[in-house]
């Protein structure tokens, strides 16, 4: 391995899945603006849209997540092509 190419600032960081409020803690170098308290210890917080606890591949459940009304935008955009 080459010396001095790896980050030095590894620390414990909390990642929170916003779709199901699952929190897991792992080492990371990611910058975080917020913090969260887990079991009496404060960690930097990174918010995730999807994680292993909510992704359909890992859960085996198909779940439709409509963020920012994407489905409605699609339907409105292609409504003029609809055959009646």
N, C-alpha and C positions, 0 to 999 in steps of 0.2 A: 504494500500500500504506500501511496505517496504521503509524505508528511505535510502537515499544515494545510490540507485542502478540505478537511471536514469541519463543520461548525462546532464551536465550543460551548454554545449556550443551550444545550439540551436541559430541559426541566420538565416537571410533571405539568400537564395541561389537561383541562376538562373539556371534552367535546360533547355538545348537547344536540341531540336530534330534535328539531323543532316540531316534527310531525307527531311524535309520541312521547316527548319529554324524557327520553332515555339519556342518561349521562354516563360516559365512560372516561376513564383517566388513563393517559399514556404519556410517554415522553415525546416531546416535540420541540422544534425551534421556531414554530409559528408565532408571529406577533399577535397579541390580543389586546383589545381596548377595554374589555369588560372582565369582571371576575365573578366567581360563584363559590359559595361555601358548600363543601361536601363533607359530611361527617366531622364538622368542626374545623376543617382545614380549608383555607382559601386558595383557589387555583385560578389561573388565567382561563377565560372562557372563549371557546370557538363554537359558533352556532352553525349547524349543518342542516341542509334541507332534507337529506336522506342518509341513512347509515345502514349498517348490517341488520339492525333490529326493525327497519321499516322497508327495506328494499325487497321487492317481490321475489327476486331470485333466491334470497336467503330465507324468506318467511314462507314461501310456497303459496302465498296469497296474492292475487291480482288486485291491486288497489289503484283507483284512478285519482291522481292528485292534480287538480286544476288550479295551477298557480297563475295569477294575473288574468284569469278569464280566457285562457288560450282556446278553449273549446268554443266559447261564445264568439270569439273573434273569427275563428275558422268558419263557423256556421254562417255568420253575417257576410263574410267575404265571398263564400261560394253559394249563397242563397239564390243569386240571380241565374245560376246554371241549373237550378233544380227543375226537373221535369214534373209537370203537373198532370 
